Amino acid sequence: MATVKLLTDAEVNAVPALKEVFDDMRTTKKSDFVNNFWRGLANDPVLLKRTWEGLKAVMTAEGALDPLTRELIYIAVSTANGCSYCIHSHTAAAKARGMTEAQHAELLAVIGLAGQTNHLVNAMQIPVDKEFLV
């Protein structure tokens, strides 16, 4: 259960600053669906706008990484951070951007291996090889 109220469209539409952000989300995503994360953030219009602008700049703008790669990275980081909501929402987004079942399986294998080796190297406190210092 959420620790904050999830605002309805009627509640959002009653506050111009919120309506503006939700309208931009719908236009940018080309979808009427606004998920619960944004509905929770809508309790704080400044935080909502700042978070949306940051996400839009990183996840939807043209760049060196294609949209699917960005989603795969988001899934990996969300897994490392233990964010179930983000794992689900960005897995759905990755599938919408063309992620195959084989790619998903390989991603999970990489995430699992990286988690294991990260924990091992941290536990052993292995110094970084000078060749890897950038």
C-alpha positions in Angstrom: 0.0 0.0 0.0 1.3 3.5 -0.9 2.4 5.8 1.8 1.1 8.8 -0.1 -2.2 9.5 -1.9 -2.3 8.5 -5.6 -4.0 11.4 -7.2 -6.8 10.8 -9.7 -7.1 12.6 -13.0 -9.8 14.8 -11.5 -7.4 15.9 -8.7 -4.6 16.4 -11.1 -6.7 18.5 -13.5 -7.7 20.8 -10.7 -4.1 22.0 -10.2 -2.7 23.7 -13.3 0.9 22.8 -12.5 0.1 19.1 -12.2 -2.1 19.1 -15.3 0.7 20.6 -17.3 3.1 17.9 -16.4 0.6 15.1 -16.9 -0.4 16.5 -20.3 3.3 16.6 -21.2 3.7 13.0 -20.1 0.8 11.9 -22.2 2.1 13.7 -25.2 5.7 12.5 -24.8 4.7 8.9 -24.3 1.9 9.0 -26.8 -0.4 7.3 -24.3 -3.2 8.3 -21.9 -1.8 6.0 -19.2 0.0 7.8 -16.3 1.3 5.2 -13.8 1.1 5.2 -10.0 4.7 6.5 -9.5 3.7 9.8 -11.1 0.4 9.9 -9.3 2.3 9.6 -6.0 4.8 12.3 -7.0 1.9 14.6 -7.9 1.5 15.3 -4.1 4.5 17.6 -4.6 4.2 19.6 -7.9 7.8 20.8 -7.8 9.2 17.3 -7.2 6.9 15.9 -9.9 8.0 18.4 -12.5 11.7 18.1 -11.6 11.6 14.3 -11.7 9.7 14.2 -15.0 12.0 16.7 -16.7 15.0 14.6 -15.5 13.5 11.4 -16.8 12.5 12.9 -20.1 15.9 14.4 -20.6 17.7 11.0 -20.0 15.2 8.4 -21.2 13.5 10.0 -24.2 16.0 12.5 -25.7 18.2 11.5 -28.7 21.6 10.3 -27.6 24.4 7.8 -28.0 22.4 5.0 -26.3 19.3 3.6 -28.0 16.1 3.6 -26.0 16.2 -0.2 -25.4 19.7 -0.1 -24.0 18.6 2.7 -21.6 15.8 0.5 -20.4 18.1 -2.5 -19.9 20.4 -0.3 -17.8 17.4 0.9 -15.8 16.4 -2.6 -15.1 19.9 -3.6 -14.0 20.2 -0.5 -11.7 16.6 -1.1 -10.3 17.6 -4.7 -9.6 20.7 -3.6 -7.7 18.6 -1.1 -5.7 15.8 -3.6 -5.0 13.1 -1.5 -6.6 10.4 -4.0 -7.6 8.2 -1.2 -9.1 11.0 0.0 -11.3 12.0 -3.5 -12.4 8.4 -4.2 -13.5 7.7 -0.8 -15.2 11.1 -0.7 -17.1 10.8 -4.4 -18.1 7.4 -3.5 -19.6 9.0 -0.5 -21.3 11.9 -2.6 -22.6 9.4 -5.2 -24.0 7.6 -2.3 -25.7 10.9 -1.2 -27.2 11.5 -4.6 -28.7 13.3 -6.6 -26.0 13.1 -10.3 -26.8 12.8 -13.2 -24.3 16.4 -14.2 -25.2 17.6 -10.6 -24.5 15.7 -10.6 -21.2 17.2 -13.9 -20.2 20.7 -12.7 -21.1 20.2 -9.5 -19.2 19.2 -11.4 -16.1 22.3 -13.6 -16.4 24.5 -10.6 -16.6 22.7 -8.9 -13.6 23.1 -12.1 -11.6 26.8 -12.6 -12.4 27.6 -8.9 -11.8 25.9 -9.0 -8.4 27.8 -12.1 -7.4 31.2 -10.9 -8.6 30.6 -7.4 -7.1 29.9 -8.9 -3.7 32.9 -11.2 -3.9 35.4 -8.5 -4.9 33.9 -6.2 -2.1 34.2 -8.9 0.5 37.8 -9.6 -0.5 38.6 -5.9 -0.9 40.7 -6.6 -4.0 42.7 -3.5 -5.1 42.0 -2.3 -8.7 44.6 -3.2 -11.2 46.6 -0.2 -12.4 45.6 -1.2 -16.0 42.0 -0.6 -15.2 42.3 2.8 -13.7 40.8 5.4 -16.1 
